[in-house]
Amino acid sequence: MESNEVEILLIEDNPIEAEFTKRALKKYNLVDKLVWLKDGEEALDFIFAQGQYSGRSIEDVPKVILLDMHLPKIDGLEVLERIKSDTRTQSIPVVVFSSSPEERRIVMSYNLGVNGYVLKPIDFDKYLDAVKEIGLSFSGCIKSTDP
């Protein structure tokens, strides 16, 4: 794996939930390189190699994006729409990992092309299990099987 290759882009404004997610992915050995971004604006800058991330190559796309719905600056639905409407990024698997059970948001996410919508459990052990399932679902995209 190249050093600039991002396996998982975690877009989550809550530092506690971000830490839980990172720990679960590492505990189950599901990720080597994770980038955590705290708002939708920064996420779009990173994904599209603009602003403070203009030195990145847009070809260095993450293998999977874990996206919270309620984000500061730019909402998760808008982030999803921008990713899925651009030919350079539309093939990146995006999993919404959110505490929002709003049916409208879930339907809109699938209409925009999300690859999965997982509700965040409140119970810590169930939270870890949910992250593990997400990681396992996309492990072929994330972890190389080469030695």
TIDRENKE-512895 format. One line per field, with one value per residue: x, y, z of N, C-alpha, C, O, CB in turn; residue in three letters; residue number from 1; chain. Coordinates in nm, 2 decimals, always signed. Glycine has a CB too. Layout:
N
n_u <- X, ...
n_v <- Y, ...
n_w <- Z, ...
ca_u <- X, ...
ca_v <- Y, ...
ca_w <- Z, ...
c_u <- X, ...
c_v <- Y, ...
c_w <- Z, ...
o_u <- X, ...
o_v <- Y, ...
o_w <- Z, ...
cb_u <- X, ...
cb_v <- Y, ...
cb_w <- Z, ...
code <- Ala, ...
pos <- NUM, ...
unit <- A, ...
END
This chain:
147
n_u <- +0.08, +0.06, +0.20, +0.03, -0.22, -0.55, -0.75, -0.99, -1.21, -1.32, -1.59, -1.70, -1.84, -1.85, -1.62, -1.60, -1.75, -1.61, -1.37, -1.45, -1.52, -1.27, -1.12, -1.26, -1.23, -0.95, -0.92, -1.04, -0.86, -0.91, -0.84, -0.56, -0.49, -0.65, -0.83, -0.96, -1.21, -1.38, -1.60, -1.84, -1.75, -1.47, -1.44, -1.53, -1.33, -1.11, -1.17, -1.21, -0.96, -0.89, -0.87, -0.73, -0.63, -0.53, -0.29, -0.30, -0.36, -0.65, -0.69, -0.62, -0.82, -1.03, -1.08, -1.32, -1.59, -1.70, -1.97, -2.12, -2.45, -2.54, -2.36, -2.13, -2.11, -2.14, -2.39, -2.44, -2.60, -2.56, -2.29, -2.28, -2.43, -2.27, -2.04, -2.14, -2.24, -2.03, -1.82, -1.56, -1.56, -1.78, -1.78, -1.68, -1.73, -1.98, -2.08, -2.33, -2.32, -2.49, -2.68, -2.92, -3.25, -3.43, -3.67, -3.69, -3.43, -3.29, -3.41, -3.35, -3.08, -3.03, -3.14, -2.96, -2.74, -2.60, -2.41, -2.48, -2.67, -2.63, -2.76, -2.64, -2.57, -2.67, -2.57, -2.24, -2.10, -2.26, -2.23, -1.95, -1.98, -2.14, -1.96, -1.76, -1.91, -1.95, -1.69, -1.61, -1.78, -1.68, -1.42, -1.27, -1.23, -1.08, -0.85, -0.55, -0.49, -0.24, +0.08
n_v <- -0.12, +0.22, +0.51, +0.74, +0.65, +0.62, +0.42, +0.42, +0.68, +0.86, +1.05, +1.24, +1.43, +1.40, +1.36, +1.14, +0.93, +0.90, +0.81, +0.57, +0.43, +0.43, +0.28, +0.03, -0.05, -0.09, -0.28, -0.51, -0.54, -0.42, -0.20, -0.01, +0.25, +0.53, +0.82, +1.09, +1.32, +1.62, +1.78, +1.85, +2.03, +2.03, +1.76, +1.75, +1.91, +1.75, +1.51, +1.61, +1.73, +2.00, +2.34, +2.34, +2.09, +2.09, +2.00, +1.73, +1.44, +1.41, +1.16, +0.99, +0.85, +0.76, +0.42, +0.34, +0.53, +0.64, +0.80, +1.04, +1.18, +1.42, +1.69, +1.96, +2.27, +2.17, +1.96, +1.60, +1.47, +1.65, +1.62, +1.35, +1.37, +1.53, +1.37, +1.14, +1.25, +1.33, +1.22, +1.14, +1.05, +0.90, +0.62, +0.55, +0.36, +0.44, +0.45, +0.53, +0.61, +0.67, +0.83, +0.91, +0.81, +0.90, +0.84, +0.98, +1.08, +0.84, +0.72, +0.93, +0.91, +0.65, +0.70, +0.88, +0.72, +0.58, +0.32, +0.18, +0.21, +0.25, +0.24, +0.40, +0.22, +0.26, +0.13, +0.03, -0.21, -0.31, -0.10, -0.14, -0.39, -0.32, -0.15, -0.33, -0.51, -0.34, -0.29, -0.55, -0.60, -0.44, -0.52, -0.64, -0.42, -0.27, -0.39, -0.52, -0.83, -0.93, -1.03
n_w <- +0.00, -0.09, +0.08, +0.07, +0.04, +0.14, +0.33, +0.49, +0.51, +0.76, +0.85, +1.08, +1.34, +1.62, +1.87, +2.05, +1.94, +1.71, +1.81, +1.92, +1.69, +1.54, +1.72, +1.72, +1.45, +1.45, +1.65, +1.54, +1.34, +1.09, +0.94, +0.82, +0.74, +0.83, +0.79, +0.98, +0.96, +1.07, +0.98, +0.72, +0.52, +0.53, +0.47, +0.20, +0.08, +0.13, -0.02, -0.28, -0.32, -0.26, -0.14, +0.18, +0.13, -0.13, -0.22, -0.24, -0.45, -0.65, -0.75, -0.55, -0.39, -0.11, +0.00, +0.13, +0.26, +0.57, +0.68, +0.87, +0.93, +1.05, +1.03, +1.10, +0.92, +0.64, +0.56, +0.60, +0.40, +0.18, +0.14, +0.06, -0.17, -0.34, -0.36, -0.49, -0.73, -0.88, -1.14, -1.08, -0.83, -0.77, -0.76, -0.52, -0.23, +0.00, +0.33, +0.53, +0.86, +1.12, +1.38, +1.32, +1.27, +1.09, +0.85, +0.60, +0.56, +0.53, +0.30, +0.11, +0.12, +0.00, -0.25, -0.34, -0.38, -0.18, -0.03, +0.20, +0.50, +0.83, +1.15, +1.44, +1.73, +2.07, +2.29, +2.39, +2.33, +2.12, +1.94, +1.88, +1.75, +1.53, +1.39, +1.33, +1.16, +0.95, +0.87, +0.80, +0.59, +0.39, +0.37, +0.17, +0.00, +0.16, +0.32, +0.20, +0.06, +0.00, +0.11
ca_u <- +0.00, +0.13, +0.18, -0.07, -0.35, -0.64, -0.84, -1.12, -1.23, -1.43, -1.64, -1.77, -1.81, -1.84, -1.49, -1.61, -1.79, -1.50, -1.27, -1.50, -1.51, -1.13, -1.08, -1.32, -1.16, -0.82, -0.94, -1.06, -0.76, -0.98, -0.79, -0.43, -0.48, -0.78, -0.83, -1.08, -1.24, -1.48, -1.71, -1.86, -1.67, -1.33, -1.45, -1.53, -1.20, -1.02, -1.21, -1.18, -0.82, -0.90, -0.85, -0.61, -0.59, -0.50, -0.16, -0.34, -0.41, -0.78, -0.69, -0.59, -0.95, -1.04, -1.14, -1.45, -1.62, -1.80, -2.03, -2.23, -2.54, -2.55, -2.23, -2.12, -2.08, -2.21, -2.47, -2.40, -2.67, -2.50, -2.16, -2.31, -2.48, -2.15, -1.96, -2.21, -2.27, -1.91, -1.77, -1.43, -1.57, -1.91, -1.77, -1.63, -1.84, -2.01, -2.17, -2.38, -2.31, -2.56, -2.78, -3.05, -3.33, -3.53, -3.69, -3.67, -3.29, -3.25, -3.46, -3.28, -2.94, -3.03, -3.17, -2.83, -2.65, -2.53, -2.39, -2.53, -2.71, -2.63, -2.79, -2.54, -2.63, -2.63, -2.49, -2.10, -2.07, -2.33, -2.16, -1.84, -2.02, -2.18, -1.84, -1.70, -1.98, -1.93, -1.55, -1.61, -1.85, -1.59, -1.28, -1.21, -1.19, -0.99, -0.73, -0.49, -0.46, -0.11, +0.17
ca_v <- +0.00, +0.35, +0.58, +0.84, +0.58, +0.62, +0.31, +0.46, +0.82, +0.88, +1.19, +1.23, +1.55, +1.37, +1.29, +1.02, +0.83, +0.88, +0.73, +0.43, +0.38, +0.40, +0.16, -0.09, -0.09, -0.14, -0.40, -0.62, -0.54, -0.39, -0.08, +0.04, +0.39, +0.60, +0.97, +1.14, +1.46, +1.66, +1.85, +1.83, +2.12, +1.97, +1.63, +1.77, +1.96, +1.64, +1.42, +1.68, +1.78, +2.15, +2.41, +2.30, +1.96, +2.10, +1.92, +1.59, +1.41, +1.36, +1.01, +0.91, +0.84, +0.66, +0.29, +0.35, +0.65, +0.63, +0.93, +1.08, +1.26, +1.55, +1.75, +2.11, +2.34, +2.11, +1.84, +1.47, +1.45, +1.73, +1.56, +1.23, +1.41, +1.58, +1.26, +1.05, +1.32, +1.36, +1.10, +1.11, +1.00, +0.83, +0.48, +0.53, +0.31, +0.53, +0.39, +0.63, +0.56, +0.78, +0.81, +0.96, +0.71, +0.96, +0.76, +1.07, +1.08, +0.71, +0.71, +1.02, +0.85, +0.55, +0.76, +0.94, +0.61, +0.53, +0.17, +0.12, +0.30, +0.18, +0.33, +0.38, +0.17, +0.34, +0.04, +0.03, -0.34, -0.32, -0.01, -0.21, -0.49, -0.25, -0.10, -0.46, -0.55, -0.24, -0.32, -0.68, -0.59, -0.37, -0.56, -0.66, -0.29, -0.20, -0.45, -0.60, -0.97, -0.96, -1.03
ca_w <- +0.00, -0.09, +0.20, +0.06, +0.02, +0.25, +0.33, +0.53, +0.54, +0.86, +0.85, +1.21, +1.42, +1.76, +1.89, +2.12, +1.84, +1.61, +1.88, +1.93, +1.55, +1.52, +1.81, +1.68, +1.33, +1.48, +1.73, +1.45, +1.23, +0.96, +0.87, +0.85, +0.73, +0.85, +0.81, +1.04, +0.94, +1.16, +0.92, +0.58, +0.43, +0.53, +0.40, +0.06, +0.05, +0.12, -0.13, -0.41, -0.33, -0.28, -0.01, +0.26, +0.08, -0.27, -0.25, -0.26, -0.59, -0.64, -0.78, -0.42, -0.32, +0.00, -0.04, +0.18, +0.34, +0.67, +0.68, +0.97, +0.86, +1.11, +1.03, +1.09, +0.80, +0.52, +0.61, +0.54, +0.27, +0.07, +0.11, -0.02, -0.31, -0.41, -0.39, -0.59, -0.85, -0.95, -1.20, -1.03, -0.69, -0.75, -0.74, -0.38, -0.14, +0.11, +0.43, +0.63, +1.00, +1.18, +1.49, +1.27, +1.21, +1.00, +0.72, +0.49, +0.53, +0.48, +0.16, +0.03, +0.11, -0.10, -0.38, -0.39, -0.42, -0.07, -0.03, +0.32, +0.60, +0.95, +1.27, +1.55, +1.85, +2.19, +2.37, +2.34, +2.27, +1.99, +1.86, +1.83, +1.66, +1.41, +1.32, +1.28, +1.05, +0.83, +0.82, +0.73, +0.46, +0.29, +0.40, +0.04, -0.05, +0.26, +0.35, +0.09, +0.10, -0.03, +0.23
c_u <- +0.09, +0.10, +0.07, -0.21, -0.43, -0.74, -0.98, -1.11, -1.35, -1.47, -1.74, -1.74, -1.79, -1.71, -1.50, -1.65, -1.68, -1.39, -1.32, -1.49, -1.37, -1.08, -1.13, -1.26, -1.02, -0.83, -0.96, -0.97, -0.82, -0.93, -0.64, -0.42, -0.62, -0.75, -0.97, -1.10, -1.37, -1.60, -1.72, -1.78, -1.53, -1.33, -1.45, -1.40, -1.10, -1.05, -1.18, -1.05, -0.82, -0.88, -0.72, -0.55, -0.55, -0.37, -0.19, -0.37, -0.56, -0.79, -0.67, -0.72, -0.95, -1.11, -1.29, -1.47, -1.73, -1.85, -2.14, -2.32, -2.55, -2.41, -2.23, -2.08, -2.16, -2.26, -2.42, -2.47, -2.60, -2.36, -2.18, -2.35, -2.36, -2.06, -2.02, -2.25, -2.15, -1.85, -1.64, -1.44, -1.69, -1.90, -1.71, -1.74, -1.85, -2.11, -2.21, -2.38, -2.36, -2.65, -2.91, -3.14, -3.44, -3.55, -3.66, -3.52, -3.24, -3.29, -3.38, -3.13, -2.93, -3.06, -3.04, -2.72, -2.56, -2.52, -2.45, -2.57, -2.72, -2.66, -2.69, -2.61, -2.59, -2.54, -2.35, -2.07, -2.14, -2.28, -2.04, -1.87, -2.07, -2.06, -1.77, -1.77, -1.96, -1.79, -1.54, -1.68, -1.77, -1.44, -1.20, -1.16, -1.08, -0.85, -0.68, -0.47, -0.32, -0.02, +0.25
c_v <- +0.12, +0.43, +0.69, +0.78, +0.58, +0.51, +0.35, +0.61, +0.83, +1.02, +1.19, +1.35, +1.52, +1.29, +1.16, +0.91, +0.80, +0.79, +0.59, +0.36, +0.34, +0.28, +0.03, -0.14, -0.15, -0.27, -0.52, -0.62, -0.51, -0.27, -0.05, +0.19, +0.46, +0.75, +1.01, +1.29, +1.50, +1.74, +1.82, +1.91, +2.06, +1.84, +1.65, +1.83, +1.85, +1.55, +1.48, +1.75, +1.93, +2.21, +2.37, +2.16, +1.97, +2.03, +1.78, +1.57, +1.36, +1.21, +0.93, +0.91, +0.74, +0.53, +0.29, +0.48, +0.61, +0.77, +0.95, +1.17, +1.41, +1.61, +1.90, +2.15, +2.29, +1.97, +1.71, +1.44, +1.53, +1.67, +1.44, +1.27, +1.46, +1.47, +1.17, +1.12, +1.36, +1.23, +1.05, +1.04, +0.91, +0.68, +0.45, +0.47, +0.40, +0.46, +0.51, +0.55, +0.67, +0.74, +0.86, +0.85, +0.77, +0.89, +0.85, +1.07, +0.95, +0.69, +0.80, +0.97, +0.74, +0.60, +0.83, +0.84, +0.56, +0.38, +0.10, +0.23, +0.22, +0.28, +0.29, +0.33, +0.26, +0.26, +0.02, -0.10, -0.35, -0.22, -0.07, -0.31, -0.43, -0.20, -0.23, -0.51, -0.47, -0.28, -0.45, -0.68, -0.53, -0.41, -0.59, -0.53, -0.23, -0.26, -0.53, -0.74, -1.01, -0.95, -0.90
c_w <- +0.00, +0.04, +0.20, +0.04, +0.14, +0.23, +0.37, +0.56, +0.64, +0.88, +0.97, +1.30, +1.57, +1.79, +1.97, +2.03, +1.74, +1.68, +1.89, +1.79, +1.52, +1.60, +1.76, +1.55, +1.35, +1.56, +1.65, +1.33, +1.10, +0.88, +0.91, +0.84, +0.73, +0.86, +0.87, +1.02, +1.02, +1.11, +0.77, +0.48, +0.42, +0.45, +0.25, +0.01, +0.03, +0.00, -0.26, -0.42, -0.35, -0.14, +0.05, +0.21, -0.07, -0.31, -0.27, -0.41, -0.57, -0.68, -0.65, -0.34, -0.21, -0.06, +0.01, +0.26, +0.44, +0.70, +0.78, +0.89, +0.91, +1.13, +1.04, +0.95, +0.67, +0.57, +0.53, +0.41, +0.15, +0.04, +0.02, -0.16, -0.39, -0.45, -0.50, -0.72, -0.94, -1.01, -1.14, -0.89, -0.67, -0.72, -0.60, -0.30, -0.03, +0.20, +0.52, +0.77, +1.09, +1.29, +1.44, +1.20, +1.12, +0.87, +0.60, +0.46, +0.48, +0.34, +0.07, +0.01, +0.00, -0.24, -0.43, -0.42, -0.30, -0.07, +0.09, +0.42, +0.73, +1.07, +1.38, +1.67, +1.97, +2.28, +2.31, +2.27, +2.13, +1.89, +1.79, +1.72, +1.53, +1.32, +1.26, +1.16, +0.92, +0.78, +0.75, +0.60, +0.35, +0.30, +0.27, -0.03, +0.03, +0.27, +0.23, +0.14, +0.07, +0.09, +0.23
o_u <- +0.18, -0.01, +0.02, -0.31, -0.38, -0.80, -1.07, -1.02, -1.46, -1.38, -1.86, -1.62, -1.74, -1.69, -1.42, -1.60, -1.67, -1.34, -1.24, -1.45, -1.34, -1.01, -1.06, -1.23, -0.98, -0.75, -0.90, -0.99, -0.79, -0.98, -0.61, -0.36, -0.70, -0.66, -1.07, -1.01, -1.46, -1.70, -1.63, -1.74, -1.47, -1.24, -1.38, -1.35, -1.02, -0.96, -1.13, -1.03, -0.76, -0.87, -0.62, -0.44, -0.55, -0.35, -0.10, -0.40, -0.58, -0.89, -0.70, -0.73, -0.88, -1.19, -1.37, -1.37, -1.83, -1.77, -2.24, -2.28, -2.55, -2.34, -2.33, -2.03, -2.24, -2.19, -2.38, -2.41, -2.59, -2.33, -2.11, -2.30, -2.35, -2.01, -1.95, -2.28, -2.16, -1.83, -1.60, -1.35, -1.71, -1.99, -1.70, -1.85, -1.76, -2.22, -2.12, -2.45, -2.29, -2.70, -3.01, -3.10, -3.54, -3.45, -3.61, -3.48, -3.15, -3.21, -3.34, -3.08, -2.84, -3.00, -3.03, -2.62, -2.46, -2.61, -2.47, -2.51, -2.81, -2.59, -2.66, -2.71, -2.48, -2.45, -2.33, -2.01, -2.08, -2.28, -2.01, -1.81, -2.04, -2.06, -1.72, -1.71, -1.95, -1.77, -1.48, -1.63, -1.78, -1.36, -1.08, -1.06, -0.99, -0.75, -0.75, -0.43, -0.28, -0.05, +0.33
o_v <- +0.13, +0.41, +0.72, +0.85, +0.53, +0.49, +0.33, +0.66, +0.80, +1.11, +1.15, +1.37, +1.60, +1.18, +1.07, +0.80, +0.69, +0.70, +0.49, +0.25, +0.23, +0.19, -0.07, -0.26, -0.24, -0.36, -0.63, -0.69, -0.58, -0.25, -0.07, +0.25, +0.43, +0.79, +0.97, +1.37, +1.41, +1.76, +1.78, +1.86, +2.05, +1.81, +1.58, +1.79, +1.84, +1.52, +1.41, +1.82, +1.98, +2.14, +2.36, +2.13, +1.86, +2.01, +1.71, +1.66, +1.27, +1.15, +0.81, +0.97, +0.64, +0.54, +0.23, +0.52, +0.56, +0.85, +0.87, +1.24, +1.50, +1.58, +1.96, +2.07, +2.36, +1.89, +1.72, +1.38, +1.47, +1.67, +1.42, +1.21, +1.42, +1.46, +1.14, +1.05, +1.41, +1.13, +0.93, +0.97, +0.85, +0.62, +0.33, +0.54, +0.44, +0.41, +0.56, +0.45, +0.75, +0.63, +0.85, +0.80, +0.70, +0.88, +0.80, +1.06, +0.94, +0.65, +0.76, +0.98, +0.74, +0.55, +0.84, +0.88, +0.50, +0.31, -0.02, +0.34, +0.14, +0.38, +0.18, +0.40, +0.31, +0.31, +0.00, -0.09, -0.41, -0.24, -0.06, -0.33, -0.49, -0.22, -0.22, -0.54, -0.52, -0.29, -0.46, -0.74, -0.56, -0.35, -0.57, -0.53, -0.16, -0.21, -0.61, -0.75, -1.13, -0.86, -0.88
o_w <- +0.08, +0.09, +0.30, +0.02, +0.25, +0.13, +0.30, +0.63, +0.60, +0.91, +0.95, +1.32, +1.64, +1.74, +1.95, +2.03, +1.70, +1.61, +1.87, +1.79, +1.47, +1.54, +1.76, +1.53, +1.29, +1.54, +1.67, +1.24, +1.00, +0.77, +1.03, +0.93, +0.63, +0.93, +0.82, +1.04, +1.03, +1.18, +0.71, +0.38, +0.31, +0.38, +0.17, -0.10, -0.06, -0.08, -0.35, -0.51, -0.45, -0.04, -0.01, +0.24, -0.14, -0.43, -0.33, -0.48, -0.48, -0.65, -0.65, -0.23, -0.22, -0.16, -0.06, +0.32, +0.40, +0.74, +0.78, +0.80, +0.84, +1.23, +0.98, +0.87, +0.62, +0.62, +0.42, +0.32, +0.04, -0.08, -0.08, -0.25, -0.51, -0.56, -0.60, -0.82, -1.05, -0.93, -1.14, -0.85, -0.57, -0.67, -0.56, -0.29, +0.04, +0.15, +0.59, +0.78, +1.13, +1.30, +1.52, +1.10, +1.08, +0.79, +0.50, +0.34, +0.39, +0.26, -0.04, -0.10, -0.08, -0.33, -0.55, -0.48, -0.33, -0.12, +0.09, +0.42, +0.75, +1.08, +1.41, +1.72, +1.97, +2.34, +2.19, +2.17, +2.04, +1.77, +1.67, +1.62, +1.42, +1.20, +1.14, +1.06, +0.81, +0.66, +0.65, +0.50, +0.23, +0.25, +0.26, -0.10, -0.02, +0.24, +0.17, +0.26, +0.10, +0.18, +0.32
cb_u <- -0.10, +0.09, +0.31, -0.04, -0.32, -0.72, -0.79, -1.17, -1.25, -1.38, -1.71, -1.75, -1.91, -1.96, -1.40, -1.72, -1.92, -1.43, -1.24, -1.65, -1.56, -1.04, -1.12, -1.47, -1.16, -0.74, -1.05, -1.21, -0.68, -1.13, -0.88, -0.33, -0.40, -0.86, -0.80, -1.07, -1.26, -1.42, -1.70, -2.01, -1.66, -1.28, -1.57, -1.64, -1.15, -1.03, -1.36, -1.30, -0.74, -1.04, -0.97, -0.64, -0.69, -0.49, -0.06, -0.45, -0.32, -0.87, -0.59, -0.48, -1.07, -1.12, -1.06, -1.48, -1.66, -1.74, -2.08, -2.17, -2.68, -2.62, -2.15, -2.02, -1.93, -2.11, -2.62, -2.43, -2.82, -2.49, -2.09, -2.42, -2.58, -2.08, -1.94, -2.33, -2.35, -1.81, -1.76, -1.35, -1.58, -1.99, -1.67, -1.57, -1.80, -2.07, -2.11, -2.52, -2.17, -2.63, -2.74, -3.02, -3.40, -3.49, -3.84, -3.72, -3.21, -3.32, -3.61, -3.27, -2.89, -3.13, -3.28, -2.79, -2.56, -2.59, -2.25, -2.44, -2.85, -2.49, -2.93, -2.47, -2.60, -2.76, -2.56, -2.01, -2.11, -2.49, -2.12, -1.76, -2.14, -2.27, -1.74, -1.70, -2.13, -1.93, -1.46, -1.67, -1.98, -1.60, -1.27, -1.31, -1.31, -1.05, -0.75, -0.36, -0.56, -0.05, +0.26
cb_v <- +0.00, +0.43, +0.65, +0.94, +0.44, +0.76, +0.20, +0.38, +0.92, +0.82, +1.24, +1.10, +1.65, +1.28, +1.39, +1.03, +0.88, +1.02, +0.79, +0.44, +0.47, +0.52, +0.19, -0.07, +0.03, -0.03, -0.38, -0.61, -0.67, -0.37, +0.04, -0.02, +0.43, +0.54, +1.04, +1.11, +1.49, +1.74, +2.00, +1.85, +2.26, +1.95, +1.55, +1.87, +2.06, +1.55, +1.39, +1.77, +1.71, +2.19, +2.39, +2.29, +1.86, +2.25, +1.94, +1.54, +1.30, +1.44, +0.98, +0.98, +0.81, +0.71, +0.17, +0.22, +0.77, +0.56, +0.97, +1.15, +1.21, +1.55, +1.70, +2.16, +2.33, +2.09, +1.86, +1.36, +1.49, +1.87, +1.52, +1.16, +1.52, +1.69, +1.17, +1.00, +1.45, +1.43, +1.11, +1.23, +1.11, +0.85, +0.42, +0.66, +0.17, +0.67, +0.27, +0.69, +0.50, +0.86, +0.89, +1.07, +0.63, +1.11, +0.72, +1.21, +1.12, +0.59, +0.75, +1.16, +0.80, +0.44, +0.86, +1.04, +0.66, +0.57, +0.14, +0.02, +0.37, +0.11, +0.30, +0.52, +0.02, +0.38, -0.10, +0.06, -0.46, -0.29, +0.12, -0.27, -0.57, -0.13, -0.03, -0.57, -0.56, -0.10, -0.32, -0.79, -0.50, -0.22, -0.68, -0.73, -0.20, -0.19, -0.55, -0.53, -1.07, -0.86, -1.15
cb_w <- +0.12, -0.22, +0.24, -0.05, -0.04, +0.26, +0.42, +0.66, +0.42, +1.00, +0.72, +1.28, +1.40, +1.80, +1.97, +2.24, +1.77, +1.57, +2.02, +1.97, +1.45, +1.55, +1.95, +1.65, +1.23, +1.56, +1.83, +1.41, +1.24, +0.99, +0.90, +0.75, +0.60, +0.97, +0.67, +1.20, +0.79, +1.27, +0.95, +0.55, +0.49, +0.67, +0.44, +0.02, +0.15, +0.25, -0.12, -0.44, -0.43, -0.33, +0.08, +0.40, +0.10, -0.30, -0.14, -0.17, -0.66, -0.74, -0.88, -0.34, -0.42, +0.12, +0.02, +0.27, +0.25, +0.80, +0.54, +1.10, +0.88, +1.24, +0.91, +1.19, +0.77, +0.40, +0.59, +0.64, +0.28, +0.12, +0.25, +0.05, -0.30, -0.33, -0.26, -0.53, -0.82, -0.86, -1.35, -1.01, -0.59, -0.87, -0.84, -0.32, -0.09, +0.06, +0.50, +0.60, +1.04, +1.07, +1.61, +1.17, +1.32, +0.98, +0.72, +0.52, +0.66, +0.57, +0.15, +0.10, +0.24, -0.06, -0.36, -0.28, -0.52, +0.07, -0.05, +0.38, +0.56, +0.97, +1.32, +1.58, +1.88, +2.27, +2.38, +2.46, +2.36, +2.02, +1.94, +1.94, +1.72, +1.44, +1.41, +1.39, +1.08, +0.88, +0.94, +0.82, +0.48, +0.31, +0.49, -0.06, -0.05, +0.39, +0.47, +0.05, +0.04, -0.14, +0.23
code <- Met, Glu, Ser, Asn, Glu, Val, Glu, Ile, Leu, Leu, Ile, Glu, Asp, Asn, Pro, Ile, Glu, Ala, Glu, Phe, Thr, Lys, Arg, Ala, Leu, Lys, Lys, Tyr, Asn, Leu, Val, Asp, Lys, Leu, Val, Trp, Leu, Lys, Asp, Gly, Glu, Glu, Ala, Leu, Asp, Phe, Ile, Phe, Ala, Gln, Gly, Gln, Tyr, Ser, Gly, Arg, Ser, Ile, Glu, Asp, Val, Pro, Lys, Val, Ile, Leu, Leu, Asp, Met, His, Leu, Pro, Lys, Ile, Asp, Gly, Leu, Glu, Val, Leu, Glu, Arg, Ile, Lys, Ser, Asp, Thr, Arg, Thr, Gln, Ser, Ile, Pro, Val, Val, Val, Phe, Ser, Ser, Ser, Pro, Glu, Glu, Arg, Arg, Ile, Val, Met, Ser, Tyr, Asn, Leu, Gly, Val, Asn, Gly, Tyr, Val, Leu, Lys, Pro, Ile, Asp, Phe, Asp, Lys, Tyr, Leu, Asp, Ala, Val, Lys, Glu, Ile, Gly, Leu, Ser, Phe, Ser, Gly, Cys, Ile, Lys, Ser, Thr, Asp, Pro
pos <- 1, 2, 3, 4, 5, 6, 7, 8, 9, 10, 11, 12, 13, 14, 15, 16, 17, 18, 19, 20, 21, 22, 23, 24, 25, 26, 27, 28, 29, 30, 31, 32, 33, 34, 35, 36, 37, 38, 39, 40, 41, 42, 43, 44, 45, 46, 47, 48, 49, 50, 51, 52, 53, 54, 55, 56, 57, 58, 59, 60, 61, 62, 63, 64, 65, 66, 67, 68, 69, 70, 71, 72, 73, 74, 75, 76, 77, 78, 79, 80, 81, 82, 83, 84, 85, 86, 87, 88, 89, 90, 91, 92, 93, 94, 95, 96, 97, 98, 99, 100, 101, 102, 103, 104, 105, 106, 107, 108, 109, 110, 111, 112, 113, 114, 115, 116, 117, 118, 119, 120, 121, 122, 123, 124, 125, 126, 127, 128, 129, 130, 131, 132, 133, 134, 135, 136, 137, 138, 139, 140, 141, 142, 143, 144, 145, 146, 147
unit <- A, A, A, A, A, A, A, A, A, A, A, A, A, A, A, A, A, A, A, A, A, A, A, A, A, A, A, A, A, A, A, A, A, A, A, A, A, A, A, A, A, A, A, A, A, A, A, A, A, A, A, A, A, A, A, A, A, A, A, A, A, A, A, A, A, A, A, A, A, A, A, A, A, A, A, A, A, A, A, A, A, A, A, A, A, A, A, A, A, A, A, A, A, A, A, A, A, A, A, A, A, A, A, A, A, A, A, A, A, A, A, A, A, A, A, A, A, A, A, A, A, A, A, A, A, A, A, A, A, A, A, A, A, A, A, A, A, A, A, A, A, A, A, A, A, A, A
END
